[in-house]
Amino acid sequence: MSSDMKTRKQDEGNITNEKTRIDSPTRVAFRRLKKSKMSMVSLVVIALFMLMAIFAPFVTPVGYNDLNMRGNEISANLVTFQIDEDNFVLYKLKDHSFHAITEDARYIERVDPLKRNRKERYNIYDFNGKEVIMDYTNARAVGFPIVTIDGQAVTMERRWNRSNILGTDNLGRDVYTRIVYGARISLSVGLVAVAIRVFLGILIGSIAGYYGGKIDNILMRFADMVMCFPQLLIIITIIVIVGPSIFNVMIVLGILGWPGIARIVRGQILSLREQEFMEAAEALGLSDFRKIFRHLLPNIMASVVVFATIGIAGAILTEAALSFLGLGVQPPTPSWGNMIQAARSIYALQRQWWLWVPPGLAIFITVMSFNILGDGLRDALDPKLKK
């Protein structure tokens, strides 16, 4: 008898443990998401960019608009020469100038030559009584000059810029600092624009899908009309009329981007409103507002989250395109788009990679991360997947 009681208690305990192991849909989705390594890496990358944007003043050495005209357009990868034990210089190709640096490659100041001979293409400097000749005849071809001290050549050495790890722009502003502050702009535009899209899309799509009939027809034909126009051209036209600013970009991107999510919400609600739980809600006499926002919308939020995640990537790309065209965020406020726009010259594309490669990589990495995360969320939130 006692053994039967023990067995029964063990069975009841196992049943209780099984019940407690039942996970919520959110926990199940997150477990599925963790199985996708690419999605988790993308989530970490996005989190790092967001933390950098939030704590920008603490992770940057200077302000984003601090100017240093005598130290402008300094590369991230320096061409340096050691003159003696106390003097180290870097060479700037664009104007064939020397700039004093510390032994660990931290910028000090520009060094003015004693004599500049542009016809013979050389400069003469004086360092503690030593005559240093910089011959830049073939510097354009090889990337560095021939430097001699009392007739003996000085060895060139490549060093990473310790003062400005990504170099400086044409006004001497730190490129790394501007990329960090530019993350604020790009992520803010993406999040706010998508928030406006989601709000309008859910509102219009839920009304059209729930009521149907003429209301559905009118709202969806209006959505089709908005989607028919080339979005970028319409955005450019509106920005030209209302004026370029970050707030105008956010609002315009949000207002013109709602039809896609509205159609998704409408389609989901058209299917869900015929389900048995909606018949029960009808029998209880619930209001239309309660039916839509308490019973229908929670069942379609998975699709909304996936759309919003991928939509952020599109909004960041559009903002970068507008800023590149001069219609987005205006200088001196940094954004990844206007940083690339400032480096559009042929010389910058060929010789000054640090002006356009870092912001370009920032856009690429951020957009790819949001797209990969969106794909991972779509798979994780799909109830048809059993694994």
C-alpha positions as MATLAB code, in Angstrom:
seq = 'MSSDMKTRKQDEGNITNEKTRIDSPTRVAFRRLKKSKMSMVSLVVIALFMLMAIFAPFVTPVGYNDLNMRGNEISANLVTFQIDEDNFVLYKLKDHSFHAITEDARYIERVDPLKRNRKERYNIYDFNGKEVIMDYTNARAVGFPIVTIDGQAVTMERRWNRSNILGTDNLGRDVYTRIVYGARISLSVGLVAVAIRVFLGILIGSIAGYYGGKIDNILMRFADMVMCFPQLLIIITIIVIVGPSIFNVMIVLGILGWPGIARIVRGQILSLREQEFMEAAEALGLSDFRKIFRHLLPNIMASVVVFATIGIAGAILTEAALSFLGLGVQPPTPSWGNMIQAARSIYALQRQWWLWVPPGLAIFITVMSFNILGDGLRDALDPKLKK';
ca = [
       0.000    0.000    0.000;
       2.796    2.335    0.897;
       4.638    1.538   -2.332;
       1.487    2.388   -4.363;
       1.210    5.723   -2.565;
       4.842    6.532   -3.301;
       4.404    5.639   -6.954;
       1.291    7.813   -7.185;
       3.089   10.751   -5.573;
       6.012   10.372   -7.970;
       3.625   10.358  -10.941;
       1.889   13.464   -9.615;
       5.284   15.115   -9.147;
       6.322   14.274  -12.708;
       3.057   15.700  -14.032;
       3.627   18.883  -12.001;
       7.185   19.208  -13.317;
       5.978   18.745  -16.876;
       3.424   21.483  -16.355;
       6.010   23.853  -14.966;
       8.236   23.225  -17.973;
       5.618   24.598  -20.375;
       7.211   27.681  -21.912;
       5.555   30.820  -23.155;
       5.509   31.537  -26.902;
       8.071   34.307  -26.351;
      10.476   31.938  -24.613;
      10.006   29.310  -27.307;
      10.679   31.903  -30.021;
      13.817   33.144  -28.242;
      15.072   29.570  -27.903;
      14.614   29.107  -31.639;
      16.331   32.416  -32.309;
      19.350   31.372  -30.214;
      19.838   28.373  -32.507;
      20.589   30.774  -35.368;
      24.177   31.907  -34.816;
      23.990   34.567  -37.527;
      20.896   36.089  -35.936;
      22.518   36.194  -32.515;
      25.675   37.795  -33.942;
      23.491   40.375  -35.691;
      21.634   41.064  -32.455;
      24.941   41.636  -30.646;
      26.170   43.970  -33.414;
      22.954   46.003  -33.278;
      23.182   46.196  -29.486;
      26.789   47.431  -29.712;
      25.843   50.153  -32.197;
      22.952   51.227  -29.965;
      25.185   51.360  -26.893;
      27.772   53.378  -28.819;
      25.069   55.814  -29.926;
      23.643   56.196  -26.413;
      27.000   56.606  -24.670;
      28.722   58.502  -27.503;
      30.259   61.208  -25.273;
      31.942   58.509  -23.164;
      33.386   56.407  -26.008;
      34.772   59.217  -28.162;
      37.944   61.254  -27.523;
      36.629   64.629  -28.742;
      33.445   66.366  -29.855;
      32.033   65.552  -33.280;
      32.546   69.140  -34.477;
      35.955   69.925  -32.917;
      38.061   71.471  -35.709;
      41.812   71.274  -36.316;
      42.568   72.785  -39.704;
      46.336   72.260  -39.362;
      45.750   68.555  -38.747;
      43.070   67.932  -41.359;
      42.901   64.896  -43.675;
      45.389   62.884  -41.635;
      45.227   59.200  -42.511;
      44.406   56.375  -40.120;
      47.481   54.482  -41.369;
      50.395   56.900  -41.101;
      53.534   57.189  -43.197;
      56.143   58.076  -40.564;
      59.850   58.854  -40.340;
      62.125   58.940  -37.298;
      64.364   61.991  -37.560;
      66.252   61.339  -34.304;
      65.554   60.019  -30.819;
      63.238   62.915  -29.992;
      61.607   63.772  -33.336;
      59.087   61.693  -35.259;
      57.059   62.989  -38.180;
      54.221   61.789  -40.383;
      53.920   62.582  -44.069;
      50.697   63.921  -45.580;
      50.482   63.153  -49.273;
      47.872   65.696  -50.348;
      49.970   68.807  -49.620;
      53.373   67.102  -49.073;
      53.710   68.291  -45.491;
      55.344   67.014  -42.316;
      53.466   66.793  -38.995;
      55.135   66.120  -35.660;
      53.976   63.048  -33.750;
      54.999   61.295  -30.557;
      56.930   58.035  -30.506;
      53.671   56.089  -30.109;
      52.125   57.873  -33.144;
      50.002   60.504  -31.404;
      49.494   63.738  -33.319;
      51.172   66.933  -32.091;
      51.180   69.676  -34.738;
      52.090   70.632  -38.279;
      55.761   71.394  -39.012;
      56.455   74.363  -41.288;
      59.434   74.016  -43.683;
      62.382   76.385  -43.835;
      62.253   76.333  -47.608;
      59.685   75.046  -50.094;
      60.721   74.486  -53.737;
      57.625   73.514  -55.716;
      59.475   73.533  -59.052;
      62.096   70.990  -57.926;
      59.510   69.300  -55.683;
      61.280   69.246  -52.352;
      61.045   70.858  -48.895;
      63.818   71.596  -46.392;
      63.190   71.337  -42.624;
      65.313   72.004  -39.569;
      65.146   69.593  -36.612;
      67.513   70.545  -33.778;
      70.052   71.917  -36.225;
      69.763   68.963  -38.618;
      68.850   69.722  -42.210;
      66.115   67.332  -43.370;
      65.230   67.237  -47.066;
      61.897   65.812  -48.209;
      61.955   64.944  -51.942;
      58.377   64.213  -53.075;
      59.074   63.893  -56.823;
      57.653   60.355  -56.991;
      55.480   60.515  -53.899;
      52.214   60.331  -55.867;
      53.281   57.078  -57.460;
      54.717   55.263  -54.429;
      52.752   56.961  -51.622;
      55.683   58.429  -49.695;
      58.670   60.802  -50.282;
      62.401   60.250  -50.051;
      63.654   61.772  -46.807;
      67.371   62.387  -46.242;
      69.370   63.740  -43.302;
      72.835   64.984  -44.280;
      72.630   62.905  -47.448;
      71.564   59.668  -45.727;
      68.099   58.222  -46.448;
      65.628   57.727  -43.592;
      63.568   54.554  -43.505;
      59.808   54.932  -43.882;
      57.602   53.124  -41.350;
      53.828   52.532  -41.315;
      52.067   53.197  -38.009;
      48.459   53.296  -36.938;
      47.198   56.720  -35.888;
      46.806   56.632  -32.093;
      45.225   60.080  -31.770;
      42.587   59.560  -34.459;
      42.175   55.827  -35.015;
      40.152   56.420  -38.199;
      41.900   59.622  -39.272;
      40.518   63.123  -39.693;
      38.328   64.729  -42.345;
      38.856   67.870  -44.416;
      38.177   70.090  -41.394;
      40.353   68.119  -39.000;
      37.399   66.453  -37.244;
      37.847   62.942  -35.846;
      36.245   60.411  -38.217;
      35.681   57.789  -35.516;
      33.842   60.308  -33.334;
      31.614   61.348  -36.231;
      30.797   57.715  -37.036;
      29.731   57.107  -33.434;
      27.540   60.213  -33.394;
      26.312   59.322  -36.889;
      25.004   56.047  -35.436;
      22.662   58.161  -33.311;
      21.206   59.755  -36.415;
      20.851   56.595  -38.491;
      19.377   54.461  -35.704;
      17.068   57.277  -34.577;
      15.742   57.775  -38.096;
      15.252   54.035  -38.549;
      13.458   53.509  -35.239;
      11.231   56.605  -35.383;
      10.304   56.157  -39.054;
       9.406   52.500  -38.501;
       7.427   53.386  -35.357;
       5.317   55.791  -37.447;
       4.909   53.146  -40.173;
       3.842   50.493  -37.678;
       1.361   52.800  -35.961;
      -0.294   53.906  -39.204;
      -0.101   50.441  -40.760;
      -1.684   48.705  -37.760;
      -4.407   51.348  -37.450;
      -5.387   51.380  -41.126;
      -4.863   47.672  -41.729;
      -6.866   46.570  -38.694;
      -9.791   48.832  -39.576;
      -9.793   47.655  -43.192;
      -9.471   43.982  -42.282;
     -12.063   43.983  -39.485;
     -14.842   45.994  -41.086;
     -14.280   44.967  -44.709;
     -16.726   46.115  -47.391;
     -16.514   49.688  -48.617;
     -14.168   50.768  -45.823;
     -11.712   48.031  -46.778;
     -11.992   48.889  -50.470;
     -11.400   52.612  -49.940;
      -8.442   52.177  -47.577;
      -6.708   49.527  -49.691;
      -7.141   51.472  -52.921;
      -5.560   54.456  -51.172;
      -2.708   52.194  -50.032;
      -2.267   50.943  -53.606;
      -2.115   54.539  -54.815;
       0.637   55.380  -52.299;
       2.603   52.279  -53.285;
       2.353   53.048  -57.021;
       4.550   56.141  -56.847;
       8.362   55.742  -56.777;
       9.007   56.260  -53.079;
      12.472   57.802  -53.262;
      11.400   60.420  -55.822;
       8.344   61.347  -53.753;
      10.493   61.602  -50.622;
      13.015   63.835  -52.421;
      10.197   66.072  -53.716;
       8.619   66.456  -50.281;
      11.973   67.111  -48.574;
      12.770   69.818  -51.159;
       9.422   71.468  -50.388;
       9.447   71.258  -46.577;
      13.222   71.581  -46.186;
      15.951   69.083  -45.236;
      16.201   68.122  -41.566;
      16.327   64.958  -39.508;
      12.764   65.439  -38.246;
      11.353   65.933  -41.731;
      13.179   62.800  -42.906;
      11.729   60.762  -40.027;
       8.171   61.946  -40.645;
       8.265   61.567  -44.422;
       9.785   58.080  -44.274;
       7.175   57.054  -41.724;
       4.164   58.489  -43.522;
       5.072   57.029  -46.913;
       6.034   53.572  -45.640;
       2.807   52.352  -43.982;
       1.029   50.595  -46.930;
       3.198   47.468  -46.763;
       2.489   46.723  -43.105;
      -1.159   47.774  -43.512;
      -1.666   45.081  -46.140;
       0.022   42.478  -43.913;
      -2.182   43.401  -40.923;
      -5.324   43.428  -43.067;
      -4.603   39.985  -44.489;
      -3.942   38.492  -41.058;
      -7.119   39.994  -39.562;
      -9.254   38.822  -42.483;
      -8.149   35.286  -41.597;
      -8.375   35.596  -37.811;
     -11.790   37.241  -37.612;
     -13.395   34.002  -38.807;
     -11.810   31.932  -36.022;
     -13.775   30.458  -33.105;
     -12.266   32.740  -30.477;
     -13.731   35.728  -32.344;
     -17.146   34.076  -32.314;
     -16.768   33.757  -28.538;
     -15.816   37.443  -28.308;
     -18.898   38.320  -30.370;
     -21.085   36.237  -28.043;
     -19.691   38.072  -25.003;
     -20.753   41.367  -26.561;
     -17.283   42.940  -26.593;
     -16.798   46.268  -28.354;
     -15.065   46.460  -31.728;
     -12.131   48.271  -30.156;
     -11.646   45.501  -27.602;
     -11.955   42.786  -30.257;
      -9.334   44.408  -32.472;
      -6.760   45.541  -29.923;
      -7.162   42.854  -27.249;
      -7.827   39.752  -29.342;
      -6.807   40.257  -32.976;
      -3.656   42.380  -32.853;
      -1.774   40.250  -30.258;
      -2.103   37.300  -32.650;
      -0.425   39.148  -35.544;
       2.408   40.889  -33.663;
       4.924   38.293  -34.851;
       4.489   39.446  -38.456;
       4.598   43.086  -37.351;
       7.880   42.591  -35.446;
       9.528   40.929  -38.447;
       8.337   43.669  -40.809;
       9.504   46.408  -38.427;
      12.966   44.870  -37.995;
      13.551   44.648  -41.742;
      11.934   48.071  -42.223;
      14.555   49.704  -39.985;
      17.253   48.582  -42.417;
      15.376   50.148  -45.335;
      14.866   53.409  -43.442;
      18.596   53.619  -42.599;
      19.494   53.115  -46.265;
      16.997   55.757  -47.398;
      18.280   58.263  -44.841;
      21.849   57.620  -45.994;
      20.818   58.169  -49.620;
      19.034   61.429  -48.770;
      21.992   62.696  -46.715;
      24.355   61.768  -49.546;
      22.218   63.884  -51.882;
      22.260   66.773  -49.383;
      18.552   66.398  -48.525;
      18.874   64.620  -45.187;
      20.799   65.568  -42.078;
      22.633   68.826  -42.625;
      26.273   69.533  -41.638;
      27.871   69.927  -39.181;
      25.635   67.231  -37.636;
      27.228   63.943  -38.706;
      25.396   61.110  -40.415;
      26.861   58.198  -42.306;
      25.326   59.474  -45.531;
      26.714   63.023  -45.413;
      30.133   61.669  -44.357;
      30.296   59.674  -47.598;
      28.965   62.682  -49.496;
      31.883   64.776  -48.172;
      34.340   62.241  -49.666;
      32.844   62.099  -53.167;
      35.865   63.605  -54.955;
      38.073   61.426  -57.141;
      41.110   62.156  -54.979;
      39.267   61.077  -51.818;
      38.045   57.878  -53.465;
      41.536   57.009  -54.658;
      43.751   58.265  -51.820;
      41.643   58.962  -48.713;
      39.936   55.654  -47.997;
      39.425   56.484  -44.309;
      36.890   59.177  -45.246;
      34.385   56.866  -46.964;
      35.205   53.233  -46.120;
      34.350   53.411  -42.349;
      30.910   55.078  -42.800;
      30.199   52.782  -45.745;
      31.052   49.737  -43.642;
      28.910   51.076  -40.798;
      25.897   51.325  -43.125;
      26.581   47.885  -44.617;
      27.050   46.138  -41.257;
      23.995   47.779  -39.665;
      21.661   47.095  -42.581;
      22.871   43.509  -42.952;
      22.460   42.940  -39.203;
      18.855   44.138  -39.213;
      18.053   42.054  -42.300;
      19.620   38.897  -40.851;
      17.900   39.475  -37.510;
      14.594   39.963  -39.332;
      15.033   36.657  -41.150;
      15.888   34.946  -37.862;
      12.825   36.410  -36.146;
      10.626   35.287  -39.022;
      11.830   31.707  -38.600;
      11.701   31.838  -34.801;
       8.148   33.211  -34.701;
       6.794   30.841  -37.331;
       4.446   28.429  -35.489;
       4.694   25.896  -38.327;
       8.343   25.156  -37.480;
       8.639   22.226  -35.106;
      12.348   22.074  -34.669;
];
